[in-house]
């Protein structure tokens, strides 16, 4: 139980405005529902690092019923991105080119969102790599234990919201 508290604490501190109703903690992932927007999402913090960070990195998979968006993958990266830098996701032996800017990255389209979510269901971890504004490369890694269950909880949590 204490371990669960320490896993949930960074999420609660980093995302207080985003979380309305907790749908549960699943491994290193949590699921939330915000009926006012409406939206639901599964979210996890990146593995800890002592390297320089401009932002607290996290990954989320979101559902926005009014916009008919299902399973949209988003990464908040630890560093400000260099202009026009390639952003690469490595998961299950695949290397996928993401799009983004500032400190954020997304799948290029709905088909890629679906492919990433499918890979997340069976992979142990995923890593996003890019180049920061200082020209130095960096990467953020997420453990995927509990991701599939958190994604399912978020999807079910939004099934009745419109």
Secondary structure, 3 states (H helix, E strand, C coil): CHHHHHHHHHHHHHCCCCCCEEEEEECCEEEEEECCCCEEEEEEECCCCCCCCCCCCEEEEEEEHHHCEEEEEEEECCCCECCCCCEEEEECCEEEEEEEECCEEECCCHHHHHHHHHHHCCCCEEEEEEEECCCCEEEEEEECCCHHHHHHHHHHHCCCCC
